[in-house]
Amino acid sequence: MTALTDSWRLADLELPNRVILAPLAGIGNWFVRLQARRYGAGLAVSEMVSSHAIHYRNARTLTELLRIDPRERAYGPVSIQLFGSDPAVMRTAARYVAELGADLIDLNMGCPVPKVCRTGAGAALLDDGERAVALATAAREGSGLPVTVKLRSGRRRGDSSGIELAHRLVEEAGVSAIAIHPRAAVAGHKGGPDYAAVAELVRTLDAPVILSGGLHTAAAVREAFALTGADAVMIARGSLGNPWIFAELLGARDSPPARAEVLSELEWLIERAVEHLGVARATRYLRRFYPWYLERLVLDRRHARQLQCALQVSESFAAVRGLLATAPEAMPTTV
Ligand SMILES: Cc1cc2nc3c(=O)[nH]c(=O)nc-3n(C[C@H](O)[C@H](O)[C@H](O)COP(=O)(O)O)c2cc1C
């Protein structure tokens, strides 16, 4: 039986294991990807980036969202996720991303957000196979890189448009792998994922299948990996504030992080965020991250709430460090 620690081939790339950081909008920048790789992830996919914004050279898109750091590159291939609906625009955006040094392009055909779907991108492509095939072909030809697509099982409950589209993308557009999140787009991120649909795709698709959805603990990941026979797994919400999940899945640790490890990881994040955004923006940016890490500290409810509120209004990292230092030593109970 295949193990998560086994290496595998994705197009012409040799990946060291089958555990991948999923694309996470507003989160999956270079240092979050670097963090996942430090803990062993075999690949980390960027947050979704607008092909339109790249085509029209939006400054922040180019310098921030598309930043690839040499430290993450040192760990191996870099995958950048693009979204869009115009094949000509996708072609030039994909070329730009290839010139920047990406090794893989992932296309988003699963985002259910109305603002994205209204433009014909994301999950709207599940209803527009012709355009989806044209986009994937344009990305492949424009970049000269292998292209993967991340999609949903369908747009509406009970519809299998994503499964059908996966076959077309591989057969007609030469897509190298399909990442599937087997919840209908209308379900957002709620409800149980349909792992039987993934198992069926694995049996019938002539390309690797990467599983996403419901992979929040190491036990859940192992169970779904065995059940579906997928080639690899993508960890999304299960990685928030928990890079240790990668090490656990890869057999590199079996105990949860101690307080000192959690605090030292937060310090690492602060330093990288400052590098990326400067002090003022990093101070605000990291507020979203604190609740995820506080969960690892297993504080009593009252203390957790107080700390949380104080961190959300902290105006400096000196204040943040001072607050974190008040978190008592407590043995967490789960990874
Ligand atoms: C905050 C957040 C941002 C996300 N951003 C993206 C994205 O940019 N591109 C994408 O393909 N999926 C995105 N997703 C979907 C995840 O990659 C993943 O498929 C989904 O969360 C299901 O996995 P989970 O149940 O293990 O979290 C996002 C999910 C969350 C929660």
The ligand as an SDF file (V2000), in Angstrom:
LIG
                    3D

 31 33  0  0  0  0  0  0  0  0999 V2000
   -9.5020   30.5420    4.2590 C   0  0  0  0  0  0  0  0  0  0  0  0
   -9.5250   29.6320    3.0630 C   0  0  0  0  0  0  0  0  0  0  0  0
   -8.9840   30.0610    1.8640 C   0  0  0  0  0  0  0  0  0  0  0  0
   -9.0160   29.2170    0.7490 C   0  0  0  0  0  0  0  0  0  0  0  0
   -8.4490   29.6410   -0.4120 N   0  0  0  0  0  0  0  0  0  0  0  0
   -8.3950   28.8250   -1.4840 C   0  0  0  0  0  0  0  0  0  0  0  0
   -7.7270   29.2180   -2.6790 C   0  0  0  0  0  0  0  0  0  0  0  0
   -7.1600   30.3230   -2.7860 O   0  0  0  0  0  0  0  0  0  0  0  0
   -7.7410   28.3510   -3.7180 N   0  0  0  0  0  0  0  0  0  0  0  0
   -8.3410   27.1110   -3.6430 C   0  0  0  0  0  0  0  0  0  0  0  0
   -8.2980   26.3610   -4.6080 O   0  0  0  0  0  0  0  0  0  0  0  0
   -8.9590   26.7120   -2.5190 N   0  0  0  0  0  0  0  0  0  0  0  0
   -8.9830   27.5270   -1.4520 C   0  0  0  0  0  0  0  0  0  0  0  0
   -9.5760   27.1030   -0.2910 N   0  0  0  0  0  0  0  0  0  0  0  0
  -10.0870   25.7200   -0.2010 C   0  0  0  0  0  0  0  0  0  0  0  0
   -9.0250   24.8110    0.4470 C   0  0  0  0  0  0  0  0  0  0  0  0
   -7.8530   24.7160   -0.3310 O   0  0  0  0  0  0  0  0  0  0  0  0
   -9.6000   23.3970    0.6870 C   0  0  0  0  0  0  0  0  0  0  0  0
   -9.9170   22.8150   -0.5540 O   0  0  0  0  0  0  0  0  0  0  0  0
  -10.8460   23.4310    1.5770 C   0  0  0  0  0  0  0  0  0  0  0  0
  -10.6070   24.2340    2.7190 O   0  0  0  0  0  0  0  0  0  0  0  0
  -11.2580   22.0260    1.9940 C   0  0  0  0  0  0  0  0  0  0  0  0
  -10.2890   21.4280    2.8000 O   0  0  0  0  0  0  0  0  0  0  0  0
  -10.4560   21.3010    4.4150 P   0  0  0  0  0  0  0  0  0  0  0  0
  -11.8690   20.8530    4.6700 O   0  0  0  0  0  0  0  0  0  0  0  0
   -9.4070   20.2550    4.7860 O   0  0  0  0  0  0  0  0  0  0  0  0
  -10.1670   22.6590    4.9630 O   0  0  0  0  0  0  0  0  0  0  0  0
   -9.5940   27.9320    0.8280 C   0  0  0  0  0  0  0  0  0  0  0  0
  -10.1620   27.5200    2.0450 C   0  0  0  0  0  0  0  0  0  0  0  0
  -10.1220   28.3410    3.1540 C   0  0  0  0  0  0  0  0  0  0  0  0
  -10.7090   27.8560    4.4450 C   0  0  0  0  0  0  0  0  0  0  0  0
  1  2  1  0
  2  3  1  0
  2 30  2  0
  3  4  2  0
  4  5  1  0
  4 28  1  0
  5  6  2  0
  6  7  1  0
  6 13  1  0
  7  8  2  0
  7  9  1  0
  9 10  1  0
 10 11  2  0
 10 12  1  0
 12 13  2  0
 13 14  1  0
 14 15  1  0
 14 28  1  0
 15 16  1  0
 16 17  1  0
 16 18  1  0
 18 19  1  0
 18 20  1  0
 20 21  1  0
 20 22  1  0
 22 23  1  0
 23 24  1  0
 24 25  2  0
 24 26  1  0
 24 27  1  0
 28 29  2  0
 29 30  1  0
 30 31  1  0
M  END
$$$$
